[in-house]
Amino acid sequence: MKSAHWQNLVEVQQVYPSAEAVGNFTVFNIKGNSYRLIVDLNYKEQKVYYKHFLTHADYDKGDWKNDPYF
C-alpha cells in the first residue's frame, strides 16, 4: 500500500478485488475470507488508517460498526 496512489475504491479493487466499501471504511478479505482488515483510506492525503483486524465471525457480529466514524 505504501507505493500505491489510489484515487478511489475502483482503483483499489484493481489490485485487491475483494475490497469493498462498508460505511466509511474499506474492508479487505484476508486468507480466503477467514479475516477482515478494516481501514479508512484517505485518498486525498494518500494515508491508510488501521481500524480493525477481525476474524470473519467477529466481523459478522457487527460490534466494529459502533466506531463513531462508521
Buried (B, 14 or more C-beta within 10 A) or exposed (E): EEEEEBEEBEEBBEEBEEBBEEEEBBBBBBEEEEBBBBBBBEEEEEEBEEBBBBEBEBBEEEEBEEBEEB
